[in-house]
């Protein structure tokens, strides 16, 4: 039996359509996977303000806040080490007041851990020195630091306490201000997430992905 030749106007499956559908499926799958990771593994935090420049971009100052900053993935938990970038919830601290009368008015802040329980730290002539438990004071090599670190007298950390600074030393509210104002230091209990090095490295990707994700959800909302 002879096969009837296909008419020119009969619908044919388009290779371009298959590619487009494949891309859409891949995007939806990526979004769903990241939603699961967000729910159980990662915190997603947008950087706001200048305190971590130039390591992280905190957006443009608009009105009373910031918009357009880097969006980071942080691993949930409070297992911190010296040098870690961490996400802190300040609301349980005496140094927090929403009206701005204390050191922190933002509930969530992003800083770098300088010292932990058992350490002592001080700053002389803009140079940060740290003494770890049982050791001697050594100057810290801080290639990430921007500007001069304000001088402060020795601070020794008790059980669970952490000492943190923003990388932009001239424009950051941090542990040095907490001590100066007479408030208790924050502790590891106030840490809600740790930003791994790879998350800083892919900050451009994570920012684009999260903004794309927000746009997708906005379409279907």
Secondary structure, 3 states (H helix, E strand, C coil): CCCCCCCCCCCCCCHHHHHHHHHHHHHHHHHHHHHHHHHHCEEEEECCCCCCCCCCCCCEEECCEEECCCEEEEEECCCCCCCCEEEEECCCCCCECCCCCCCECCCEEEEEEEECCCCEEEEECCEEEEECCCCCCEECCCCCCECCCCCEEEEECCCCECEEECCECCCCCCHHHHHHHCCCCCEHHHEEEEECHHHHHCHHHHHHHHHHHHHHHHHHC
